Amino acid sequence: MTRKIYLTLLLSIICTFLSTYAFAQRAGSGADQIATFTSPIDGVPTEGNLWGLPVNLHGQSTYINQRYNNFNSAYSGQNSLSAINSMSYTWSGTLFFGARLAPNTDVYFNPEVISGAPFSGLVGLGGFTNGEGSKATSTQAKFYSARAFVRHTINQEGDKVLLENEANQITQTVSSNRVVITGGQFSTLDIFDDSRYAKDPRIQFMNWGNMTYLAYDYAADARGYSWGLAGEWYLDHWVMRASRMLAPKNPNGRDLNWQIFNAYGDQFEIERQHNIADLPGKVSVLAYRNKMILARFQDATNYVLANNAQGTQAINNVRNNYQYKTGVGIHGEQALTHDLGIYGRAFTSDGNTETMSFTEADNSISIGMGMNGTSWSRPKDSIGISVMQNGLSNNRKNYLQAGGVSYFIGDYAGPGKTISYRPERIAELYYNATVVKNVLAGLNFQHITNPAYNSARGPVNILSFRIHAEF
């Protein structure tokens, strides 16, 4: 069994022990020993008490189907998006369990299941079209632990803030000035680069470049989760965040490297929240620094030229030393009305080394807007539109133009058939309609120019259908 499984089991044992202890302590005092819940959703329990401990339970299920027709392609290589009409899908289901072990200490566990078939085996793009695509490696359902973490809050003097019941949050009153410590298994994106308008591919934009900065190579396993420790310091309208997360053993690999002082991903973010005409907004700056055994593109290019290397041979053969990878970005968003808001992200990474965990991009910029349907008497509906541009560093571009192939991209198909570099540009539009309470159906359209940074291929038009349910 892996260390991850051992830690999950250990966390479960601790929770069981503490729950049993709390039950024993309350049994003599006449505390309610039967699980009782109150729920905002008729017939569905979401929050209450179990053996005297405040607990909550939420769940979600999402199905996404995507298709495109044939598109123009002068040539195709090993890691090219197929130019023939294709279909892709993902289906995921998640349960969100939470328990309050002490007044300011919660524990959460999220078992998850997913199945699916990504386009071309998840190659051929920088900005992939489905945020759940990296989790789906088979049409057979795969069960795994997505999150298993403890959160502790240290309240200081300040205004009282109510955190309402939701997934991975038991109702809690906290101070506007507080320190929050999170440890265990979770996603780096659970803590960093939050956005009201472009964050969750299950209910908002689907493209990876709208989940977060596309050029942000955050530490994670192949599914997007990791183990680590994060701290957040809230000071009224300011928030400072920092974390260290485990890196994968191999780039974009499933297994994590538990030598946290030798291989890791560090990040730091500072956020300033504000109100303009009583409408909320914020600006944040995020920086990261990764350390891991990675291939340098300059070394890989030299290897290709010296050995006429094919495929990923060059990358694999020069991956032999620890490297540092860094990047910095800025994110801003602002509500323009109570129903309409805008956002923008821009990020740059050094681009000297191959991708560690996320995708193939060294600089990215995206802007967009989100709106609910109040003005057309559909307040539970939502619509969003965005545009983005993704680019490569000179070192990565030179490697691909020399005939190299990396993890996700590489259109090399013979002499003279390497990429004709252009930035990858993506426009995305979605509409979600609430079918019944807590169930939505949506359509999504993405227009991709220069897929995988190659003007010799595309454009590609992708139409998606989504259905999402939660409690």
PyMOL commands that set and color helices and strands:
alter all, ss='L'
color gray80, all
select helices_A, chain A and resi 3-27+119-121+133-135+188-191+208-211+297-307+313-317+374-376+394-401+451-453
alter helices_A, ss='H'
color red, helices_A
select strands_A, chain A and resi 36-38+47-50+53-68+86-102+105-117+142-155+160-163+172-175+177-186+226-235+238-246+264-276+279-294+321-335+340-349+363-373+378-391+424-436+439-449+460-470
alter strands_A, ss='S'
color yellow, strands_A
deselect
rebuild
show_as cartoon
